[in-house]
Amino acid sequence: MTKTVIHLLRHGEVENPDGVVYERLPDFHLSKRGQDMAEQVAKYFEVTADLNDISAVYSSPLTRAIETATPVAKVVHRRIKTDERLIEAKNSLAGKNPHDYSRYLLKHFKFITLFKTFSNPLKPSWGEPYFEIAQRMKLAIDDIRKENKGKQVLIVSHESPIWCFRRYILGRHIWHNPAKRVCQLASLTTFVFDDESEEVEKILYRTPARNL
């Protein structure tokens, strides 16, 4: 009975001095700390027995994800493959600082815009629905599993997609409080799939860059 192991790695810290929602915006790179996180994760893969036999490395096409994947890909001697379905959630607040934007709307009496943007945190109203995020992640991971049956795979993605997929797999409501996600920067959420039943046998969570 074989197992397919999917390691979902959240990217490292991003250089974002203005505190804007960067989501799918291009050219947001890792900060120096984020680069150190990526290097530390790579070292973790190099020395950890159950992580040094990676058959493939996949990444969201966004810069910060590819920059996080690069050191690990070098350590495991794999080429990075990108998949659009692993991308960050779409967000109508992209390019804005949420607090500044909310104050601006209030100051200028734009109450209808404020209501439309923040009226439904369960969907959420400001961006891509959580359920749709979980669905596209599942489709991507199902395809990746089929291509790498019985092997280990690293996938670099983003906090929201990783968390939504985890809740989907656990059979929980996809809607959630973003402040309560357990998905730190440069953390690994590992899913061990039984290849016969195609069910998740166990989920592991590790934070190799927690000291940074």
Secondary structure as UniProt FT lines:
FT   STRAND          3..10
FT   TURN            17..18
FT   TURN            23..24
FT   HELIX           32..47
FT   HELIX           49..51
FT   STRAND          54..59
FT   HELIX           63..76
FT   STRAND          80..82
FT   HELIX           84..86
FT   TURN            92..93
FT   HELIX           98..107
FT   TURN            108..109
FT   HELIX           111..118
FT   TURN            121..126
FT   HELIX           130..147
FT   TURN            148..150
FT   STRAND          152..157
FT   HELIX           159..169
FT   TURN            170..171
FT   HELIX           178..180
FT   TURN            185..186
FT   STRAND          188..194
FT   TURN            195..197
FT   STRAND          200..206
FT   TURN            208..211
//
